[in-house]
Amino acid sequence: MARKKVRARSKKVTKAKIKKTKVKRVAKRKAVKPKSKKVKKQALELSLEKVGEITHYFPHVKAAAIMLLKDGFKVGDKIYIKGHTTDFKETVRSLQLDRTDIAEGKKGQEIGLLVKSRVRQGDSVYRM
């Protein structure tokens, strides 16, 4: 049996079909961000005092080791932890030095602090 060759027929496209398929494009406008947040952040940064720096994080107990650079802080103080991906405020609930609870950390000590979120080495700790 001989096979018949079938030629592909090209479809003719009419101008009416082209007009139907064209889609009108509209430029999207960018959303305007409020300036008040930026002003609040700048005011917050001016009122902060850098107290220490994170040296290590313990994920199982959600605790951070902090090297105190200036006069430290007490249980009950409000702190602000800021880093490349870290940005949160917290009240100091528990402080430890060599696995014993302490009420206040002093300059030069490396203390343990319970934190509510993950922190990274090199994050800054500010007292509010």
C-alpha positions in Angstrom: 0.0 0.0 0.0 1.2 3.3 -0.9 0.8 6.1 1.6 -0.7 9.4 0.5 1.2 12.5 1.2 -0.8 15.1 3.0 0.2 18.7 2.7 -0.2 21.0 5.6 -2.5 23.7 4.6 -1.7 27.2 5.9 -4.6 28.9 7.5 -5.4 32.3 6.3 -5.7 34.8 9.1 -8.1 37.7 8.5 -7.7 41.2 9.8 -10.8 40.8 11.9 -9.3 37.8 13.8 -6.1 39.8 14.4 -8.0 42.7 15.9 -9.9 40.3 18.3 -6.7 38.8 19.6 -4.9 42.0 20.4 -5.0 43.0 24.1 -4.7 46.5 25.3 -1.9 46.9 27.8 -2.1 49.4 30.6 0.9 50.5 32.6 0.7 49.6 36.3 1.1 52.4 38.8 3.5 52.0 41.8 2.0 52.2 45.2 2.9 55.2 47.3 4.5 54.3 50.6 3.7 56.4 53.6 6.6 58.4 55.0 5.5 58.2 58.6 7.1 54.7 59.2 10.5 56.0 58.0 10.3 58.9 60.4 9.3 56.6 63.3 12.3 54.3 62.6 14.7 57.2 62.6 13.4 58.5 65.9 13.6 55.0 67.3 17.2 54.6 66.2 18.2 57.9 67.9 16.8 56.9 71.2 18.5 53.5 71.4 21.8 52.7 73.2 23.8 49.7 72.0 24.4 47.4 74.9 25.7 44.2 73.4 26.2 41.9 70.5 24.9 38.3 69.9 27.8 35.8 70.0 25.8 32.5 69.7 22.2 31.2 69.4 20.9 28.0 71.0 17.8 26.9 69.0 16.6 24.0 71.2 16.1 26.3 74.2 15.6 29.6 72.2 18.4 31.3 74.1 21.1 33.7 72.9 24.6 34.4 74.3 25.3 38.1 74.4 28.6 39.9 75.0 27.8 43.1 76.9 29.8 46.1 75.6 28.4 48.8 77.9 26.7 48.8 81.2 24.3 45.8 80.9 20.6 45.4 81.6 18.4 43.9 84.2 15.5 41.4 84.3 12.4 43.5 83.2 14.2 45.9 80.9 13.0 46.3 77.4 15.5 45.5 74.6 15.5 45.7 70.8 17.5 43.2 68.8 18.4 44.2 65.2 20.4 42.4 62.6 20.4 41.6 58.9 17.3 39.5 59.1 16.4 40.0 62.8 14.2 42.9 64.0 12.1 42.6 67.2 11.5 44.1 70.6 11.3 42.1 73.8 11.3 42.3 77.6 14.1 40.5 79.4 12.6 37.5 81.2 15.7 35.5 82.2 19.4 36.2 82.5 22.1 33.6 83.2 25.8 33.7 83.8 27.6 30.3 83.9 24.2 28.5 84.1 23.1 30.4 87.2 20.3 33.0 87.2 21.4 36.6 87.7 19.4 39.8 88.2 21.7 42.1 86.2 24.4 41.8 83.6 27.5 44.0 83.7 30.0 45.2 81.1 32.4 42.6 79.8 30.2 39.6 80.7 28.9 37.1 78.3 25.4 36.3 79.5 22.6 34.0 78.3 19.2 35.5 77.5 15.9 33.8 76.5 14.6 35.2 73.2 11.3 34.8 71.5 12.6 34.6 68.0 15.7 33.3 66.2 18.8 35.6 66.3 22.1 35.4 64.5 25.7 35.9 65.4 26.6 39.6 65.1 23.1 41.0 65.7 23.1 44.1 67.8 21.2 44.4 71.2 19.9 47.8 72.2 18.3 49.0 75.4 15.2 51.0 75.1 
